[in-house]
Amino acid sequence: MNQVEDEKVPQWSNTTKLIVALSIVAMIAFLLWKFQFILGPLLFAIVLAYLLYPVSGFFHKKLHFPWRLAATLLYHHFSGFDRSAHLGWFLSGGSAAKPDRIFTENNC
């Protein structure tokens, strides 16, 4: 039992600590630079999930929606994909092809 207590873990020198810390910082900086295109959407998704969680919980607990349905309805509502297509049709006075009928037999 004394042998285990007497053995000590070797301590790192200040130079070793500095090299390891700088290496970790360099790796993190490289990864941030390499994947910078995904950071914006990832942060947006995290903030959106944080903000919509209570609303989805309300739909689930009070209105008795299944959790998936509540989350899907909220994300679909806030995504804007459906509104952007319909807005173009509306602004054109309805003369342009409706978004759900863009690809027909005549123009394929």
Buried (B, 14 or more C-beta within 10 A) or exposed (E): EEEEEEEEEEEEEEEEEEEEEEEEEEEEEEEEEEEEEEEEEEEEEEEBEEEBEEBBEEBBEEEEBEEEEBBEBBBEEEEEEEEEBEEEBEEEEEEEBEEEEEEEEEEE
